[in-house]
Amino acid sequence: MGVSLSAVTFGLLLFLSVGLNKQAAEGCTCKPEHPQQLFCRSEIVIQAEITEKQEITQNNIFPDWGLIRYKFKTIQVFKGFEKINGTKYVYTPKEIGICGVSLDYKQYLLSGHVMNGGLVVTLCDFVYHWDRLSLTQKYNLKARYQMGCKCKVSVCYEKPCCLRSQKECLWTDWELYVFIQNGEQAREFTCIMNNEETCSWYKGSSKVDTVKMCKS
């Protein structure tokens, strides 16, 4: 299926809706990833408006499942300038149960990978109603997320848990939010490399005390 669906195979405990659907889709599980991680592993990240929808049964992208093809109009490109050129379709599995994305005729943040001349997205990618992103996330898309792509964001499932590397940021939203993409760190924090040796959370321009976050 290609690299865009690699995260699906992890099969962890919680399906992350990433803002599109707050109900778990049976059969679709995604590795918990901070929005910055989703940005960093994507080939293309754009703000786009959906203009058309078409169901396609015969295809070589998801031949066993069928797909939905959405036509879109690009508004902003945050990543993948050279790859988005000429791309005007979003492809996703037909069924939500196999991580297909259901889009309306609205503006979205879309991320994914290029396949057969189209942008392939799933529920495990950074796909979000544009007007539901925080102001901080919209700002981070333009520059700050990219500044931390060499850092590692690790999920803290249960405290106490601490950093194992100086190039790591600890994501603790899990203990407070059922849908951790709605957590404060997901919406307001960025993990940025300070220098060649360390990474730290930043909330806006303020560095966050990560040592305090490790305490039980």
C-alpha positions in Angstrom: 0.0 0.0 0.0 3.0 2.3 0.2 4.6 4.3 2.9 1.5 6.5 3.6 -0.2 3.6 5.3 2.8 2.3 7.3 1.5 3.7 10.6 -1.7 1.6 10.3 0.1 -1.6 11.0 1.1 -0.7 14.6 -2.4 -1.5 15.9 -2.2 0.2 19.3 -4.9 0.6 21.9 -6.5 3.8 20.7 -7.7 5.0 17.4 -6.9 8.7 16.9 -9.6 10.6 15.1 -7.4 13.6 14.4 -10.4 15.8 14.5 -12.5 14.4 11.7 -14.5 11.7 13.6 -14.6 11.3 17.3 -15.8 7.7 17.1 -13.4 4.8 16.7 -13.6 3.2 13.3 -13.7 -0.5 13.7 -10.7 -2.1 12.1 -8.6 1.1 11.9 -6.0 1.7 14.5 -3.2 4.3 14.4 0.1 4.8 16.2 -0.3 7.8 18.5 1.7 10.6 16.8 2.0 14.3 17.8 0.9 16.7 14.9 4.6 17.6 14.5 5.5 14.0 13.9 2.7 13.7 11.3 4.0 16.8 9.6 7.6 15.5 9.6 6.8 12.1 8.1 4.6 13.4 5.4 5.8 14.2 1.9 3.1 16.9 1.3 1.4 19.1 3.8 -1.1 21.6 2.4 -4.2 23.7 3.2 -6.8 22.8 0.5 -10.4 23.1 -0.3 -12.3 20.0 -1.5 -14.3 20.7 -4.6 -15.4 17.3 -6.0 -15.9 13.7 -4.8 -15.9 10.5 -6.9 -16.0 6.8 -5.9 -13.7 4.6 -8.0 -13.8 0.9 -7.8 -11.2 -0.1 -10.4 -7.8 1.3 -9.3 -4.2 0.3 -8.7 -3.8 2.3 -5.4 -6.3 0.3 -3.3 -7.3 -2.5 -5.7 -8.9 -4.7 -3.0 -10.9 -2.0 -1.3 -11.9 0.7 -3.8 -11.2 4.3 -3.2 -12.7 7.8 -3.0 -11.1 10.5 -5.1 -11.4 14.0 -4.0 -10.5 16.9 -6.2 -9.0 19.8 -4.4 -7.8 23.4 -4.8 -4.5 24.2 -3.1 -4.6 27.3 -0.9 -1.2 27.0 1.0 1.7 24.6 0.7 3.7 24.0 3.9 5.7 21.0 2.8 6.4 19.4 -0.6 6.4 22.4 -2.9 8.1 20.4 -5.6 5.9 17.4 -5.3 2.5 19.1 -5.1 3.0 20.7 -8.5 0.3 19.3 -10.8 -1.3 17.3 -8.1 -5.1 18.0 -7.8 -6.6 14.8 -6.4 -6.7 13.2 -2.9 -7.0 9.4 -2.8 -8.2 7.6 0.3 -9.7 4.1 1.0 -13.4 3.9 0.5 -14.1 2.4 4.0 -13.5 4.2 7.2 -12.8 0.8 8.8 -9.6 0.5 6.8 -8.6 4.1 7.6 -10.4 5.9 4.8 -11.0 9.6 5.3 -14.4 11.2 4.8 -14.1 14.8 3.6 -16.8 17.5 3.0 -16.7 20.4 0.7 -14.7 22.5 3.1 -11.1 23.5 3.8 -8.7 21.1 5.4 -5.2 20.6 6.4 -4.1 17.6 4.4 -0.9 15.6 4.7 0.2 12.3 3.1 2.4 10.8 0.4 2.4 11.0 -3.4 1.3 7.9 -5.3 0.4 7.6 -8.9 0.2 11.4 -9.2 -2.2 11.9 -6.3 -2.0 12.7 -2.6 -2.8 9.5 -0.6 -4.2 10.2 2.9 -5.6 8.1 5.7 -7.0 8.6 9.2 -3.5 8.0 10.4 -2.2 11.1 8.6 -2.5 14.8 9.7 -6.0 15.5 8.3 -7.9 18.2 10.1 -10.7 20.7 9.4 -8.8 23.9 8.9 -11.0 26.0 11.2 -10.4 23.5 14.0 -6.7 24.0 14.1 -5.4 26.2 16.9 -3.7 29.5 15.9 -0.5 28.0 17.3 -0.7 25.0 15.0 -1.3 27.2 11.9 1.8 29.2 12.9 3.8 26.1 13.5 3.0 24.7 10.1 4.8 27.6 8.4 8.2 27.0 10.1 8.4 25.6 13.6 7.4 22.0 13.1 10.2 21.7 10.5 12.7 22.9 13.1 12.1 19.8 15.2 12.0 17.0 12.6 15.3 15.6 13.9 13.8 15.4 17.4 11.8 12.4 18.8 8.4 12.8 20.5 7.7 9.9 22.8 4.2 9.2 24.3 4.0 8.9 28.1 1.2 6.4 28.6 1.4 6.4 32.4 3.5 8.4 34.8 6.2 8.2 36.0 8.0 8.2 32.7 11.1 10.2 31.8 13.3 11.1 28.8 15.7 8.5 27.5 17.5 10.9 25.3 18.3 14.6 25.2 16.9 14.7 21.7 13.5 13.6 22.9 10.3 15.4 24.0 7.8 13.6 26.3 4.2 13.8 25.2 2.0 13.6 28.3 -1.5 14.5 26.9 -2.5 10.8 27.1 -3.2 10.9 30.8 -5.5 13.9 30.5 -7.3 13.5 27.2 -9.2 10.6 25.6 -8.4 12.0 22.2 -4.8 13.2 22.7 -4.8 15.2 19.5 -7.0 17.6 21.5 -4.5 18.0 24.3 -2.6 21.1 25.1 0.7 19.7 23.9 -0.8 18.6 20.6 -2.4 22.0 20.0 0.1 24.4 21.5 3.6 22.8 21.9 6.4 22.3 19.4 9.5 20.1 20.0 12.4 22.0 18.7 16.1 21.2 18.5 18.0 23.8 20.6 21.4 22.8 19.1 23.0 19.6 17.8 22.6 17.9 21.2 19.2 18.7 22.8 15.5 19.1 22.0 12.9 20.8 24.2 9.2 21.6 24.1 8.3 25.2 23.3 4.9 26.8 24.0 5.1 29.8 21.7 8.5 31.3 22.2 8.7 30.0 25.8 10.7 26.9 26.7 8.9 24.4 28.8 10.3 22.7 31.9 10.4 19.1 30.7 12.0 17.8 33.9 8.9 18.8 35.8 6.8 16.9 33.3 8.6 13.7 34.1 7.6 13.6 37.8 4.8 11.4 38.9 
